[in-house]
Amino acid sequence: MKKIMGVIGYPIKHSLSPQMHSAVYDKLKLSMAYHAFEVRPDQLEIAIQGVRGLGLQGVNVTIPHKVEVMNYLDEIDGLAKEIGAVNTIVNVNGRLKGYNTDGEGYLRSLLAAMKEELSSKSVLMIGAGGASKAVSLTLAKHGVKQIVIANRTLAKAQELQSSCSRFAASSAMTIEEAEQRLDEFDIIINTTSIGMLPEIDAIPISLQRLKKGAFVSDLIYTPVQTKFLREAEEMGAPTLNGVDMFVYQGALAFEHWTNIEAPIDTMRNVVLKHLKGEK
Ligand code: NAP
């Protein structure tokens, strides 16, 4: 009997997870199937009961359920607890354990792209929402020289900075201050939705004071290259888009479910193909 996996979110029809995971099952000839389930927020608890009742082996969780779903699980991994959100559930004999692979997925993509250790790097995070929380805490725990959170709502940046400060030197500031002090940072990461389709002409921060050699990254992958990354590239900066974060978070989820190493290239190719509109 095929093992059934899936992703729950609302809305869910734009998710690329079904194509990405199905390609892995085909490639590795696994008897597994992956479905997208559209679950309204008022149906979340019953949907999670359904995961137990129907014996789904593993589930990804996406917007808007990543925080609320924690209330319905049997166990939550330490990092996911710190981040305060779950994006992967593993079902072991009816016991559901929640993980968060978003931050680790981003970290793997960053290390692969930079090919350098991060311990001497000053990092500027723009944004303090869910994605920033996952990435900031993961980077702080991994070890960076310092992490600075800049956000439109300063109180949210301060709250996240306080969580990061247990693991790395950190501070919070306004976007305007970060813009003025941009030349202090080695890695700049946009975690806001500014620049995402359809608002493709917006950028989250001016790059005028970008330090020579600084690395610029955007978690957005629709479009694959945001205006922010295009400007950085035109200034000669190395850049990283959000495609590989998405790919690696999925790879880590797959590895939690199967203990089999995920074929990253297959996953990336499928995602890029769909993003380019070739199916
Ligand atoms: P979220 O929790 O809603 O956070 C949104 C963040 O963007 C907040 O910091 C918010 O600031 C800021 N923001 C939004 N509109 C703004 C504006 N007009 N001006 C200034 N700041 C603004 O969203 P999220 O889940 O963290 O997702 C953020 C982005 O990351 C999205 O584009 C998403 O696609 C991307 N993402 C990518 C991956 C991946 O796998 N590559 C994974 C997760 C997320 P305030 O706090 O002031 O509201």
Boltz pocket constraint, residues with backbone or C-beta under 6 A from the ligand:
constraints:
  - pocket:
      binder: B
      contacts: [[A, 102], [A, 126], [A, 127], [A, 128], [A, 129], [A, 130], [A, 131], [A, 132], [A, 151], [A, 152], [A, 153], [A, 156], [A, 190], [A, 191], [A, 192], [A, 193], [A, 194], [A, 196], [A, 219], [A, 220], [A, 221], [A, 242], [A, 243], [A, 245], [A, 246], [A, 247], [A, 249]]
      max_distance: 6.0
